[in-house]
């Protein structure tokens, strides 16, 4: 057996759990936070911050969370959280008592989260099974993603990283690999990316030339979205709901945006934010945005 696997666990009960034949199915991988990181002060700070955030958000519904692993696995808290933050109406019972019902409930919730965050399955750092299994790493990744999407100004503790061990069963036994994984963004990288660019210089050093630049940008935008029968006259107001920005990205990158993925005629601030967040995600995925932008 891989010696790293033995050395990764200091509690016999944890080791015994994974030595049982049915702990991990053949070919399955399981990623865990190493016990050496379990007392990490930054990790504890993040857990406390998320717990207080959930309790504050759901205060009027008289829901109190004490443990992220123990109180979120059945989907009840996540259900209330999504309805409260995103006004999402999920077609599933509030309370699920059996494991089968809990799995069904979590499946609906995870699909709603993936759709709302515009994430493909391969991009998810959590799953129905890991949340149901009370996996702390998956639960933290899920909550951080929800918080960043619905409350982008929430001051999440930065630079939270943990040591992880990935365990896989093979024909030769248990195989392990170690890694360091960030749960929240590296603040140093963000600050490095936030240095002034050409437009910052323009605003601060040559404000008299700003109107000329805006005129050129307006002509550029109008030239491309004009093919869709749209006319842009004001960059500030017409870009605020994210629609023009999304259509412009689609035109420039040569792809079609499914109308089900965004709100063509947003009727609320939440719908506008959804559009803008989607546009920023597309720009980041395309390598066109390497600095943080406040969607609000």
ABEGO torsion letter per residue (X at the ends): XBAAAAAABABAAAAAAAABAAABBBGBBBBBBBAAAAABAAAAAAAAAAAAAAAAAAAAAGBBBABAAAAAAAGAAAAAAAAAAAGBBBBBBABBABAAAAAAAAAAAAAAAAAAAGBBAAABABBAAAAAAGBAAAAAAAAAAAAAAABAABBBBBGBBBBBBBBBBBAAEBBBBBBBBBABBBAAAAAAAABBBAAAAAAAABAAAAAAAAAAAAAAAAAAAAAAGBBBABAAAAAAAGAAAAAAAAAAAGBBBBAAABBABBABAAAAAAAAAAAAAAAAAAGABABBBBAX
